[in-house]
Amino acid sequence: MQKPLRISHVGLRGVVGRGMTASHVLDFASAFGTFLGPGPVVIGRDPRASGIMIREGVASGLMATGHDVIDLGVVSTPVIQHAINRMDAAGGMSIGASHNSSSWNALKFLGPRGSYLSTGEAGELLDIYHLRNYSFSEWQGIGAYRTADDAIDRYLDDIAGAFELDSLRRYKVVVDCSNGTSSLILQRMNERFGFRFILINARTGGVEFAHEPNTSSRTVALQLAPLVQPLGADAGFLFDADSDRVAFATETGEAVTSERVLPLLTDYLLPRGAGKLVIANLSTTALLEEVAARHGGRVLRVPVGRQAAIDALSSYRPEQVAIAGEGTGAVMMPRFRFVYDGIASMLAVLSMMHEEGKTLSSIIAAYPKYSILKGEIPLVTQQLPALFTELQARYADGQMNVADGLRVDWPGKWFHVRVSQTEPIVRVICEQKGAPPTALFESLMELVRSYAA
């Protein structure tokens, strides 16, 4: 069985009540308030039913450590990140479990630039939490609490400055909102800018979702793709509950894996900017190297996790980086350097269609075929060293990378086995140019299961 609570450098994530409790929330908020420098802290949440309870604990912990709290209400993490920069805040906290089911919730910690914490910063926060070394204020120094109801509009102001929205309004687009924050943003875009987004699963009630709020190709194929062609739409997009990940379907009703989002936008952005570096994690498709090479770009592979991407981004000047992202459909573009933003990614895809004068299906058809298979096995911690030792011995003929679990590459084929940072599972990913690497994948899954038993 999966453990209902996970505390790591990524933050706090768990099943509310059975794993993640109010005391966890208060402690982590107090630790984060202690960690941050002076200034207000911006918070927001996704629509999950547990969000209000958790918001109260977050606000209490932050105010107790002397910070004013600015509550944006139900908004996406990208909206919170934009607000942190705009308000010159000390940092922010996002309450929401993105792609997990409605029983889960999570705390995401954001620094003064609106970015996710670096590995070093996350380690410092965890030290404060584990030591319970909180800096509580005297009664007269306790922070104040206020709400702000214009965060989505101010976020859309930034979006309008980055994209030629007038040229994109002609597209008819179906969007599966997964009962998440994208519903509120896209409804407002329809009102303000005259878009024709057709929204499904747009109700933001948080007791249950219409389907698991993830961006897998299976979810696209079952929920979104069958609607695109009958509605005469030019494209379909699916978001997770937090709107930071996106996947899509073509106008013909073809479900496209979220792995294609980063290569597609790399192909779009590399020739349009000075930066030639593409930052991606070890679990992301090898199509990325082919696309980057077309434009003289270079792919930097980092461990999975947003801390690793932030560490890498911070090591380069802004003008050196063309794009950063991962195979889940989470992408950071140069204009919004530290923000994984599914809404911005969708608009970039539509911009590519407009500027190239092509349908989405014709754009996708131009890329070589890569087939990726993904699986997961419940985690058994004590078995992991032996598992990775056997994997290295069994696949010693490939090129190995042990920066995050084990990735092994051969010409035209690779696999990655690693422990998830957000869920108590071992992930198995295999990719091959052309046909799916079924035999390799099944062999790896069988081996991992033998250690998880």
Residue pairs with C-beta under 8 A, 6 or more apart in sequence:
1 378
2 378
2 379
2 423
2 424
2 425
3 19
3 379
3 424
4 14
4 15
4 18
4 19
4 20
5 12
5 13
5 14
5 15
5 19
5 20
5 24
6 12
6 13
6 14
6 19
6 421
6 422
6 423
6 424
7 24
7 126
7 129
8 421
8 422
9 117
9 119
9 122
9 123
9 126
9 305
9 307
9 421
10 122
10 305
10 306
10 307
10 421
10 422
11 28
11 106
11 107
11 108
11 109
11 122
12 20
12 24
12 25
12 28
12 106
12 107
13 20
13 97
13 100
13 104
13 105
13 106
13 107
13 422
13 423
14 20
14 24
14 104
14 105
14 106
15 103
15 104
16 50
16 53
16 54
16 103
16 104
16 105
17 50
20 104
20 105
20 106
22 53
22 54
22 57
25 54
25 57
25 58
25 61
25 107
26 57
26 60
26 61
27 61
27 129
27 132
28 61
28 107
28 129
29 57
29 58
29 59
29 60
29 61
29 62
29 93
29 107
30 61
30 62
30 64
30 65
30 134
30 136
31 61
31 125
31 128
31 129
31 134
32 41
32 61
32 62
32 91
32 93
32 109
32 125
33 41
33 61
33 62
33 63
33 64
33 65
33 66
33 67
33 134
33 135
34 65
34 128
34 133
34 134
34 135
35 121
35 124
35 125
35 128
36 67
36 90
36 91
36 112
37 90
37 112
38 66
38 90
39 67
39 68
39 88
39 89
39 90
39 91
39 112
40 67
40 68
40 69
40 70
40 87
40 89
40 90
40 143
41 62
41 67
41 68
41 69
41 70
41 89
41 90
41 91
41 92
41 93
42 70
42 72
42 80
42 83
42 84
42 87
42 89
42 91
42 92
42 93
42 110
43 55
43 58
43 59
43 62
43 69
43 70
43 71
43 72
43 80
43 92
43 93
43 94
43 95
44 71
44 72
44 73
44 74
44 75
44 76
44 77
44 79
44 80
44 83
44 92
44 94
44 95
44 151
45 51
45 52
45 54
45 55
45 73
45 74
45 75
45 94
45 95
45 96
46 74
46 76
46 95
46 96
46 97
46 98
46 180
46 181
46 206
46 241
46 242
47 74
47 179
47 180
47 181
47 204
47 205
47 206
47 241
48 96
48 97
48 102
48 104
48 105
48 206
48 241
49 102
49 205
49 206
49 207
50 105
50 206
51 74
51 95
51 96
51 105
51 206
54 95
54 105
54 107
55 71
55 95
58 69
58 93
58 95
58 107
59 69
59 71
59 145
62 69
62 93
62 143
63 69
63 142
63 143
63 144
63 145
64 134
64 136
64 137
64 142
64 143
65 134
65 135
65 136
65 137
65 143
66 135
66 137
66 141
66 142
66 143
67 90
67 143
68 143
68 144
68 145
68 146
69 143
69 144
69 145
69 146
70 83
70 87
70 89
70 146
70 147
70 148
71 145
71 146
71 147
71 148
72 79
72 80
72 83
72 147
72 148
72 151
73 147
73 148
73 149
73 151
74 181
74 184
74 204
75 151
75 152
75 155
75 181
75 184
76 180
76 181
76 182
76 185
76 242
76 243
76 244
76 343
77 94
77 96
77 108
77 110
77 242
77 243
77 244
77 340
78 155
78 243
78 244
78 336
78 339
78 340
78 341
78 342
78 343
78 344
79 151
79 152
79 155
79 181
79 185
80 92
80 93
80 94
80 110
80 114
80 151
81 92
81 110
81 114
81 115
81 336
81 338
81 339
82 114
82 151
82 154
82 155
82 158
82 336
82 339
83 89
83 92
83 114
83 148
83 151
83 154
83 155
84 91
84 92
84 110
84 112
84 113
84 114
85 113
85 114
86 154
89 112
90 112
91 109
91 110
91 111
91 112
92 109
92 110
92 114
93 107
93 108
93 109
93 110
94 107
94 108
94 110
94 242
95 105
95 106
95 107
95 108
96 105
96 106
96 108
96 181
96 241
96 242
97 104
97 105
97 106
97 241
98 106
98 213
98 240
98 241
98 242
98 244
98 245
99 212
99 213
99 214
99 215
99 240
99 241
99 245
99 328
100 106
100 213
100 422
100 423
101 209
101 212
101 213
102 206
102 207
102 208
102 209
106 422
108 116
109 116
109 117
109 122
109 125
110 116
110 117
111 117
111 118
111 121
113 338
114 338
114 339
115 310
115 313
115 337
115 338
115 339
116 306
116 307
116 309
116 310
116 338
117 125
117 307
117 310
118 307
118 310
118 311
118 314
119 307
119 308
119 311
122 307
127 133
128 134
137 143
152 184
152 185
152 188
153 188
153 192
155 185
156 185
156 188
156 189
156 192
156 193
158 336
159 165
159 343
159 344
159 347
160 193
162 335
162 336
162 344
162 347
163 344
163 347
163 348
163 351
164 351
164 354
165 193
165 195
165 347
167 351
167 354
168 195
168 347
168 350
168 351
168 354
169 193
169 194
169 195
169 196
171 196
171 234
171 235
171 350
171 353
171 354
172 196
172 198
172 231
172 232
172 233
172 234
173 195
173 196
173 197
173 198
173 233
173 234
173 235
173 236
173 237
173 346
173 350
174 197
174 198
174 200
174 224
174 227
174 228
174 231
174 233
174 235
174 236
174 237
174 249
175 182
175 186
175 197
175 198
175 199
175 200
175 236
175 237
175 238
175 239
175 346
176 200
176 201
176 220
176 223
176 224
176 236
176 237
176 238
176 239
177 183
177 186
177 199
177 200
177 201
177 202
177 239
178 201
178 209
178 210
178 211
178 213
178 238
178 239
178 240
178 241
179 201
179 202
179 203
179 204
179 205
179 206
179 209
179 210
179 213
179 241
180 204
180 209
180 213
180 239
180 240
180 241
180 242
180 243
181 204
181 241
181 242
181 243
182 239
182 243
182 342
182 343
183 199
183 201
183 202
183 203
183 204
184 204
185 243
185 343
186 195
186 197
186 199
186 343
187 197
187 199
187 202
189 195
189 197
190 196
190 197
198 231
198 233
200 223
200 224
200 227
201 209
201 210
201 211
201 223
209 241
210 223
211 219
211 222
211 223
212 219
213 240
213 241
214 240
214 245
215 238
215 239
215 240
215 245
215 246
215 247
215 258
215 328
215 329
216 247
216 257
216 258
217 247
217 255
217 256
217 257
217 258
218 255
219 238
219 247
220 236
220 238
220 247
220 248
220 249
220 255
220 256
220 257
221 255
223 238
224 236
224 237
224 238
224 249
224 255
225 236
225 249
225 253
225 254
225 255
226 253
227 233
227 236
228 235
228 236
228 249
228 250
228 251
228 252
228 253
229 251
229 252
229 253
233 251
234 251
234 353
234 359
234 360
235 248
235 249
235 250
235 251
235 349
235 350
235 353
235 360
236 248
236 249
236 250
237 246
237 247
237 248
237 249
237 342
237 346
237 349
238 246
238 247
238 248
238 249
239 245
239 246
239 342
239 343
240 246
240 329
240 342
243 341
243 342
243 343
244 330
244 340
244 341
244 342
245 258
245 328
245 329
245 330
245 340
245 342
246 258
246 261
246 329
246 342
246 343
246 345
246 346
247 255
247 256
247 257
247 258
247 261
247 329
248 256
248 260
248 261
248 346
248 349
248 360
249 255
249 256
250 256
250 359
250 360
250 361
250 364
251 359
251 360
251 361
252 361
254 361
254 364
256 364
257 372
258 327
258 328
258 329
259 284
259 285
259 287
259 327
259 370
259 372
260 285
260 287
260 364
260 367
261 325
261 329
261 331
261 345
261 349
262 280
262 284
262 285
262 288
262 323
262 325
262 326
262 327
262 329
262 331
263 285
263 287
263 288
263 290
263 291
263 367
264 349
264 352
264 363
264 364
265 323
265 325
265 331
265 333
265 345
265 348
265 349
265 352
266 278
266 288
266 291
266 292
266 297
266 322
266 323
267 291
267 294
267 295
267 352
268 348
268 349
268 351
268 352
269 322
269 323
269 333
269 334
269 348
270 276
270 278
270 291
270 292
270 294
270 295
270 296
270 297
270 322
270 323
271 295
273 319
273 322
273 334
274 319
274 320
275 318
275 319
275 320
275 321
275 322
275 323
275 334
276 295
276 296
276 297
276 298
276 320
276 322
277 297
277 298
277 300
277 316
277 320
277 321
277 322
278 288
278 292
278 297
278 298
278 299
278 300
278 321
278 322
278 323
278 324
279 299
279 300
279 302
279 309
279 312
279 313
279 321
279 323
279 324
279 325
280 288
280 299
280 300
280 301
280 302
280 324
280 325
280 326
280 327
281 301
281 302
281 303
281 304
281 305
281 308
281 309
281 326
281 327
281 404
282 301
282 302
282 303
282 304
282 401
282 403
282 404
282 405
282 407
282 416
282 418
283 304
283 326
283 327
283 407
283 416
283 418
283 427
283 429
284 301
284 325
284 326
284 327
285 327
285 370
285 372
285 431
286 370
286 414
286 431
286 433
287 367
287 368
287 370
288 299
289 299
290 368
291 297
291 367
292 298
292 299
297 322
300 312
301 401
301 403
302 308
302 309
302 311
302 312
302 403
303 403
303 404
304 326
304 404
304 418
304 421
305 404
305 421
306 340
308 404
309 324
309 325
309 326
309 332
310 338
312 324
313 321
313 324
313 332
313 337
313 338
318 334
318 337
321 334
321 337
322 334
323 331
323 332
323 333
323 334
324 331
324 332
325 331
325 332
325 340
327 372
329 342
329 345
330 340
330 342
331 340
331 341
331 342
331 344
331 345
332 338
332 339
332 340
332 341
333 341
333 344
333 345
333 348
335 344
336 344
349 360
352 363
353 359
353 360
353 363
356 363
368 433
369 433
369 434
370 431
370 432
370 433
370 434
371 431
371 432
371 433
371 434
371 435
371 436
371 437
372 429
372 430
372 431
372 436
373 429
373 430
373 431
373 436
373 437
373 438
373 441
374 427
374 428
374 429
375 427
375 428
375 429
375 441
375 444
375 445
376 420
376 423
376 425
376 426
376 427
376 428
377 425
377 426
377 428
377 445
377 448
377 449
377 452
378 424
378 425
378 426
378 452
379 419
379 420
379 424
379 425
379 426
379 452
380 451
380 452
383 451
383 452
384 419
384 426
384 451
386 451
387 417
387 426
387 447
387 448
387 451
388 402
388 405
388 406
388 417
390 447
391 406
391 408
391 417
391 444
391 447
392 400
392 402
392 406
394 447
395 408
395 415
397 410
398 408
398 409
398 410
398 414
399 408
399 409
399 410
400 406
400 407
400 408
401 407
401 408
401 409
404 416
404 418
405 416
405 417
405 418
405 419
406 416
406 417
406 418
407 414
407 415
407 416
407 417
408 414
408 415
412 432
412 433
412 434
413 430
413 431
413 432
413 433
413 437
413 440
414 430
414 431
415 428
415 429
415 430
415 431
415 437
415 440
415 441
415 444
416 427
416 428
416 429
416 430
417 426
417 427
417 428
417 429
417 444
417 448
418 426
418 427
419 425
419 426
419 427
420 426
420 427
426 448
426 452
428 441
428 444
428 445
428 448
430 437
430 440
430 441
430 444
431 437
432 440
